Amino acid sequence: MLEDIKAMLVQRYGERWLNSVNNQNGIAEDLSILEKDITRVSRKFGMVGRGMFLTSDTELVARYEIVTPVNTLFDIDAVFYRWWGHRASENISYIQREVADDEVIYHFITGTPTHGHSGRIIMMGREVQRVIQKRWERRLKKLAPSGQGETTSVNN
């Protein structure tokens, strides 16, 4: 779906709309946490920056560690959207969430009719890993035999 949205926006606004290096540098600046702001940002948003780079496709990849306690995927979403809405979301904003093995990745497209950005924001850290692990354990528990006389075996 993300690629379809990108293609639609590029068709509407032109080939140069998405991911020019100057535009990507601008959003990278918006998403950066300056050294003097680390304490304030970690208290306000519950996260700290863990690096940022541009891919060979000039997509921005930013990594953040969640340092505030979170219990659910919705809590992780809340940290992300509070940050996203405050720092990077523009008139056009599309997010596609991916839950990976030990991080939550938010693929994004954002911009205005004059310019656009795409990339991904990765939420990581011990808190995120704990939520994902609990989520997998709940799913595996639902798949386990109910103990009502049925057994599951490779040899059966």
N, C-alpha and C positions, 0 to 999 in steps of 0.2 A: 504494500500500500504506500509506503514511504516513497518509493521510486516513482509511483504513479503521480503522487502529489507534486514531487519535484518536477517531473516532466510537464505537468499541467501548468505550474507556475512559470517555468522557463518558456513554454509556448506562449503564455499570456504576456509576460514581461520582457522576453528576449533572452538570447544566449548569455549575454553579459550580466544578467540579473543575479545569478547565483555564484557565490564564493569567489569574488575577486579577492586577491590577496589584501588589498587595502581594506575592504569590508571585513574580511576575516580578522585582520589585525584590530579593527575597531571592536568587534564583539569579544575578542580575546582580552582586550583591555577592560571591557565591561565585566567580564567574568573573573578577572584576576582579583586576588586578595592581596593587597599590599601588606608588607611586613608590619607597618604601623597600625593596620586594621585587624590583624589576626585575632587578637583577644576579643575585640568588639564583635567581629563577625562570628566567631565560634560561640559566643554567648547568645547573640541574637538569632542566628540561624542553626546552631548546633552542628557545624561542620567546619572543616579546615581544608585548604587546597593542598593537593598532592601532585600537581604538575599539569601542564597543558602543552599541546603541540598541534601543528598542522600536518595532515596526512599528505601523501603525494597527490591526492585529488583536491587539495586545499580545503579539506573538511577539518573543522576544529574538534579536538578531543580534549576534554577537561576532566580531571579526576579529583574527586572530593571524598574525604573520609568523614562519615557521620560520627560525631563524638558525643552526641546526646543519646540517652536511652531511647530505643524504639522497640516496639513489640510486634508490629505487624507491617505488612507491605504497605498498607495505607499510611502508617506513620512515616515510612521512608518517602512515599509519595508527597506527604505534607511537607517534609523538609525540602525536597526537590522543588515543588511548586512555589513554596514561599521564596526560595532563592531565585528561581527562574522568573517569577513575576516581578520581583524587586529589581533584578539586575539585567535581564536579557530579553525578555519577551517583547516583541514589537507588534505592530498592527496585525500582521499575519503570523500565526503561531500554530504549528502542528507538532505534536509529540507522539512518539510510539515507544512504549515501554517494553523492555526485554529483561526477563529475570534469568541471569546466568548462574553458573555454579556457586560463585561467591561474591557477586556484585549485581547491582541493578543498573541497567544501561538505558538512558533516555535518549533515543535518536530524535533529532529535532530539525525543523525547518522554521526559520523566523525571518522577518524582514518587513519592508514597506514596499509600495509600488516602485520605488527607485533602486532598491538593493535587497539582496537576500543572503542568508547564511544557512549553512547546514553543518551537521556534525553529531557528536554525541557527548553527553555528560554521564560520567560513570560515578555512581555512588558506591563506596566500598568501605571496608574496615570491619572491625570485630562486631559492631552492632548489626551491620548489614548481614554478615555471615551467619550470625546467630538467628536472625529472622528467617533467612533462607533455609537454614538447617531445620528449624522448627516446622517450616512449611513442608519440606520434604518428608519429615518424620510423620506429620499428619496424613500426607498423601499415601505413604507406604502402609501406615496403620489401617487405612481404609481398604487397601488391597489385600491385607493379610487374611488368612482363613478365619472364619468366624468361630471355629471350634465346635461346630454342631455336627460332628461326625465326618465332615468332609476334610480330606487332606489333599494337599497339592504336592506332587512329587514329579521330578523329571522322569522317574522310572515307571510311573503309572500309565 
